[in-house]
Amino acid sequence: MAANRVVQGRMVDSNKLAELIEGDSVMETDAIEEADRSCPECGENVLQVGYMPSVTEFVTGWKCQECDWRETDRE
């Protein structure tokens, strides 16, 4: 799978996708993956990325490729 993906008309890498989800910079990221779900707001494709916002936390985040919707697995 390609390392870069188009999200809301912009080419992003895994680090930038994680920053879009988190709203802040992150330390480390996994590769971008296709999520097995559609966006609950617009029905378009959703991407998934795992990332570390800090030394002690690993988060999985999801971001719609077409709208502002995003979500994490934080409780």
DRENTINU-307782 format. One line per 10 residues: number of its first residue (from 1); their letters; for each residue x, y, z of N, C-alpha, C. Coordinates in pm, 1 decimal, decimal comma. Layout:
NUM = A = X Y Z X Y Z X Y Z  ...;
//
This chain:
1 = MAANRVVQGR = 84,5 -118,5 0,0 0,0 0,0 0,0 88,7 124,4 0,0  40,6 227,4 -62,6 116,7 352,0 -72,5 137,4 414,3 65,0  252,2 476,0 83,4 283,9 540,5 210,7 205,5 670,7 227,8  173,6 736,5 118,6 99,1 862,6 122,7 -42,0 841,4 69,8  -136,2 915,4 126,4 -275,7 905,4 84,9 -334,0 1045,7 73,8  -440,4 1059,1 -2,8 -508,6 1186,4 -17,1 -618,2 1194,1 89,0  -613,6 1300,7 169,5 -713,8 1325,1 273,0 -762,7 1468,9 256,6  -889,7 1484,8 229,1 -951,3 1615,1 207,7 -873,1 1698,2 106,0  -832,8 1632,8 -3,1 -766,3 1700,8 -113,5 -618,1 1725,7 -95,0  -559,4 1678,9 17,3 -416,5 1699,0 41,7 -346,6 1564,9 53,9;
11 = MVDSNKLAEL = -225,6 1555,2 0,6 -145,6 1434,1 15,0 -83,3 1434,6 154,5  -105,4 1327,6 231,3 -50,7 1319,7 366,6 23,4 1188,2 385,6  124,8 1190,9 472,3 191,3 1068,3 513,7 132,9 1026,4 648,3  181,9 916,5 705,0 124,5 866,1 830,0 140,9 965,7 944,9  251,1 1038,8 947,3 274,1 1136,7 1053,3 172,6 1251,5 1044,8  149,8 1302,4 925,5 54,2 1412,5 906,9 -88,4 1365,6 935,1  -122,8 1241,9 895,6 -255,7 1189,3 924,9 -277,2 1180,2 1075,4  -177,6 1131,1 1148,4 -187,7 1123,7 1294,5 -202,8 1262,9 1355,5  -131,9 1360,8 1301,8 -144,8 1498,1 1351,9 -284,2 1554,7 1324,7  -344,2 1521,1 1209,7 -480,8 1565,2 1180,3 -579,4 1505,5 1280,4;
21 = IEGDSVMETD = -558,0 1380,6 1317,8 -646,3 1313,1 1413,4 -624,8 1368,4 1553,4  -499,1 1379,4 1593,5 -464,1 1419,1 1730,4 -481,6 1568,5 1754,7  -461,4 1649,2 1650,6 -467,9 1794,0 1667,8 -339,0 1851,6 1721,7  -234,4 1771,3 1724,4 -103,8 1812,5 1776,7 1,3 1720,9 1715,5  128,6 1752,0 1736,1 234,4 1667,3 1682,7 240,0 1535,1 1759,0  291,9 1432,2 1691,7 304,9 1299,2 1750,9 450,2 1254,2 1741,0  485,2 1152,7 1821,2 623,4 1106,4 1825,8 656,4 1006,0 1716,1  569,3 907,2 1697,4 597,0 798,8 1603,5 465,8 745,5 1548,5  469,1 694,8 1423,1 347,9 642,7 1360,8 373,6 509,5 1292,2  266,9 430,5 1279,0 268,2 310,7 1195,2 224,2 351,7 1055,4;
31 = AIEEADRSCP = 219,6 257,1 963,7 175,2 284,0 827,4 24,1 308,7 822,7  -18,2 386,6 725,5 -160,2 412,0 702,8 -223,9 284,6 647,4  -343,5 252,8 698,0 -418,9 137,4 650,3 -561,1 178,7 615,6  -625,3 100,7 528,6 -768,5 118,2 502,3 -842,9 65,3 623,2  -937,8 139,2 675,6 -1020,4 91,9 786,3 -1136,3 10,6 729,9  -1183,6 -83,5 806,0 -1297,0 -165,7 763,4 -1428,3 -100,7 804,7  -1443,2 25,3 768,7 -1564,8 99,4 803,0 -1578,4 220,2 711,8  -1698,6 273,6 707,9 -1726,5 395,9 632,3 -1747,4 508,9 731,1  -1729,4 630,2 684,4 -1748,6 747,6 768,5 -1894,7 756,8 813,4  -1919,1 772,5 944,0 -2056,6 784,1 992,4 -2123,3 916,9 954,6;
41 = ECGENVLQVG = -2044,4 1015,2 912,4 -2101,5 1144,9 875,7 -2132,5 1157,4 727,3  -2040,9 1107,8 641,1 -2062,4 1126,7 497,6 -2062,9 996,4 417,6  -2024,9 884,4 480,0 -2027,3 755,5 412,2 -1906,1 724,9 326,4  -1806,7 811,7 324,8 -1686,9 791,1 242,5 -1585,2 699,7 312,3  -1471,1 679,4 248,0 -1366,1 591,2 299,6 -1300,6 648,4 424,4  -1260,1 558,8 514,0 -1192,3 595,5 637,9 -1055,3 529,7 639,5  -954,4 606,6 680,3 -818,2 555,4 695,9 -788,0 536,4 843,5  -695,7 445,9 872,5 -657,5 413,8 1010,4 -506,3 426,4 1023,5  -463,1 477,4 1137,8 -319,3 485,6 1165,9 -298,0 470,0 1316,1  -193,8 396,3 1351,8 -153,0 385,3 1491,6 -40,8 484,1 1516,4;
51 = YMPSVTEFVT = -42,2 546,6 1634,1 61,2 646,4 1661,8 84,9 661,7 1811,1  198,1 721,3 1844,6 234,6 750,5 1982,3 236,3 901,3 2002,6  134,1 955,3 2071,0 134,7 1098,1 2100,4 231,5 1132,1 2213,6  267,5 1031,5 2293,7 364,3 1050,4 2402,1 437,6 918,6 2422,9  538,3 920,9 2506,4 620,3 802,5 2532,5 538,4 689,2 2594,1  435,8 722,1 2668,7 360,6 621,5 2744,3 226,6 582,9 2683,6  194,9 630,5 2563,0 62,3 605,1 2506,8 70,2 564,9 2360,4  -6,4 461,6 2323,4 -23,5 423,1 2182,8 -171,9 433,7 2151,2  -205,0 503,6 2043,2 -343,3 531,2 2005,9 -366,7 483,4 1862,9  -483,8 427,5 1838,0 -527,4 401,8 1701,1 -628,2 509,2 1666,6;
61 = GWKCQECDWR = -607,8 573,0 1552,4 -697,4 679,7 1509,8 -754,8 651,9 1372,8  -875,7 705,5 1349,4 -944,0 691,6 1221,7 -977,7 830,0 1170,1  -965,1 848,6 1037,7 -992,8 978,7 975,4 -1059,8 956,8 841,2  -1169,7 1026,3 818,3 -1237,6 1022,4 689,4 -1150,5 1092,0 584,6  -1148,7 1035,7 463,9 -1070,4 1097,1 356,8 -1138,6 1220,1 298,5  -1268,5 1238,5 321,3 -1342,6 1346,0 255,5 -1394,9 1455,8 347,0  -1418,9 1426,2 476,4 -1474,3 1529,2 565,1 -1390,5 1540,4 692,6  -1432,8 1622,7 787,7 -1355,8 1648,6 909,3 -1366,1 1539,6 1015,6  -1451,5 1438,9 997,6 -1472,0 1335,4 1098,1 -1341,6 1262,9 1132,8  -1320,3 1244,4 1262,9 -1205,6 1167,6 1311,8 -1242,3 1108,5 1446,6;
71 = ETDRE = -1171,3 1000,3 1484,9 -1201,3 931,4 1610,7 -1076,9 856,4 1654,9  -1064,9 834,2 1785,6 -954,7 754,1 1840,4 -1012,7 644,0 1928,7  -926,6 549,0 1965,5 -969,8 440,6 2054,1 -950,7 474,1 2200,9  -925,6 598,8 2232,8 -915,4 638,9 2373,1 -1049,4 621,8 2442,5  -1044,2 583,9 2569,6 -1168,9 568,4 2645,2 -1199,8 691,3 2726,1;
//
